[in-house]
Amino acid sequence: MEDSDAPFEYKEPTAAELEQAAIEKKALEKAAIEKEQLAKVALENSMPKIGIFVDIQNIYYTTKQAFNRQFNYRQFWQDISYLGNINIANAYAIASNNDGQRKFQDALRHIGFDIKLKPFIQRSDGTAKGDWDVGITVDIMEAAEQLDHIILLSGDGDFDLLMHKIKEKYQVKTQVIGVQRLTAQSLIKSVDQFTAIESNLLK
C-alpha cells in the first residue's frame, strides 16, 4: 500500500521538454492572434462600407452664413465611424497659397480625409471657375458599386439627379448632410436620409 503522506518528488524538466513547452506556447499564442485577426476581418466585412464626399466650399460658406461657425470635421468623423467602415473619404477644395487653408487641409488629412485640390481659374471675361461638381459626381459614380452607404456633405441641388441615380442603380443607402435652410429641397428629396447640421457638428 502506497503511503499517501509521502513527499512529492519534483523532477526538473529536461531541455527537450522545456523546448517543447516553449514551442507549444508559441503555437497557442499564434493561434490566438490568428483567431483575433479573423474575427476582426469578419466583423469588418459584416459592417457597412461607407464613402464620404465633402464639398468643402459649400459646407464652409453655408455654416458660416447660417451660424457664423465652422463645421466640426473631427466630430463628424467620430460619429460616422460608429456606423461602419469608412472606405473612402474625399474632401474637395480649391488650391490656395493661403497658410490658413493649407493648415486646414493638413488637419483634414490627419483626421483621415483624402484632399482633392483644383486650381481656381479666373477667366478673361472676369468670371471664375473653381467648383468641384463634375469631379465629385464622377468619383461617386465610380465608387458607388463598392459601397453600402454614401454620404454627401453639400447643399448643392446640382447633385440631386446623381444621388437619385446611384440609389436606384446600386441600391446603396444615400445620405446628405447640410445646413437645413441652405440645402436644396430637390437634394433632400433625392436621398434616403437628410441630416441637418446643428450645434453638435459645429465648433
N, C-alpha and C positions, 0 to 999 in steps of 0.2 A: 504493500500500500504506500502510495506516494505521500510524502509529508507536505501538506498544503501550506505550512508555515516556512517552507524552505525559501531562502532568499533568491530573488530573481537575478539570474546571471546575465549581465549585459554583454553583448557581443559587438565589438567595433565593426562597422560596415567595411567591407573591403573597398579597394579603389574602384573595382569594376562595378560594385553595387552603387557607389556614390555617383559614378559617371552615368549609370543607367537612370538613376533618380533625377539627375540634372536634365538628361535628355527628355524624360517623361514630363518634367515640369515645363520645359520649353515648348514641348508639343501641346500641352494643355493651354499654355498662355497664347500660343499661336492660334489654336483652335478658337479660343475665346475672342481674340481680336478679329479673326475672320468672320465669326458669327455676328459680332457687333457691326462690322462693316456691311455685311449682307443685310442685316436688319435696317441699317441706315439707308442703304440703296433702295430697299423695298419700300421704306417709308417715303423717301423722296419721289419714287416712281408713282406712289399712290396719291401724292399731293398734286394739286393743280399747277400747271406750268403757266406762269404769269409773264406777260410782256407789258412794259411801261413805256409810254411815249409822251414826252413833255414838250409842249410848245412854250418855251421859256418866255419869249416876248409877251405872249398873250397872258400868261399867268402873272408875270411881273406887273404889267400895266393894269390888269383888272383888279388884282388885290390892292394895288396902290390907290386906284380910283375909288374902290368901294370901302376900303378900311384904312388906307394910308399906312399899311403894314406889309411885311414880306411873308411869302409862303414859307412854311417850315418843312423843307425837304427831308431833313433827318427824321422828324416825327412821322411824316408820311411814309418813309421807307420802313420804319419800325412797324407801323400799322399794317402795311401791306405784307410784310414778311411773315406775319402770322397766318396769312390766308393761303400760302403755298410757296413754291419755289420761284424766285424771280429769275427767269431765264434770260430775259432781255430788259435792259433799262437804258433807253436812249433819251438824251436831253438835247434839244436842238436850239442853237444860239447863233447870233451874228458875231463874226470875228471882230475883235476890238483890241486896240493897244492900251486901253484903259486898265490901270493896275487893279482897280476895284473889280472890274469884270473878270480879269484873269484869276484873281483870288477866289471870286465866287465860283468860277468854273473848276478850279482846283478843289474847292470844298465839295462840289458835287461829285467829282471823280473819287474823292476819299470816301464818300458815302457808298459809292458803288455804281454811279451812272457813267455811261459812255457818252462823252460830249461830242456832238457833231457840229462843226462850225461852217458857216457860209459867209463869204465876203459881202459887205454892204456895197451895193453898186449905185452910184449916182449917175443918172443918165444926162445926156447933153441938154435935154429939154427941161431939166430941173426936177423931174420925177425921180423916185428912188425905188430900188428893188432889193429886198432883203428878207422876204418871208420864206418859210420852210414848208409851205403847204404840200407841194408836189413831193418833196423828199420824204416827209412824214407819211404821206399816202403810199408811196412805193414801199417803204420799209414795213409798214403794217401789212400790206397785201402779201409781201414776201414771207413774213413771219407767221401769219395767221394760221396756216395749216399745222404748224408745230406747237401751237399754244392752246390752252384751255380758257384763258381769261386775258382779255386785252383791256388795258386801262389807258385812256387818253386824257391828258391834262390840257384842256383848252376849252374856250367858249366859242370858238370859231364855227359858224354854221356851214362853212365850206366842207366840213368833214362829215356832214350828215349822211350823204349817199355812201361814203366809204364804210362807215360803221354799220349801216343797214346791210350793205353788200356782204361784209365778212361774217356777220351774224347769220345771214341767210345761206351763204355758200359753205361755211366751215363749221356751223353750229357752235361757234365759240361764244363764251359769255362776254358781252361788251359793257364797258363802264366808262362814263365820262365824269371827270372831277373839274369843277369850275365855280366861279362866282355866280350865284343863282341869277341875279338880275342882269348880269352881263354875259350870260350864256344863251346862245340862240335856241329858241324853243324847238326848232327843227332838229337840232343836235340832241337835245334832251329826249325827244320822242323817238329818236332813231336807235337808242341803246336800251339794254336790259335794266341798267341801273344808273341813276344820276346821283352823285354825291356833291352836295353844296359845300364849298369852302367856308368854314366858320372859324371861330376863335381857336378851336383845338388844333387847327392846321396853320395857324399864323404865329409869327413871332415879332 
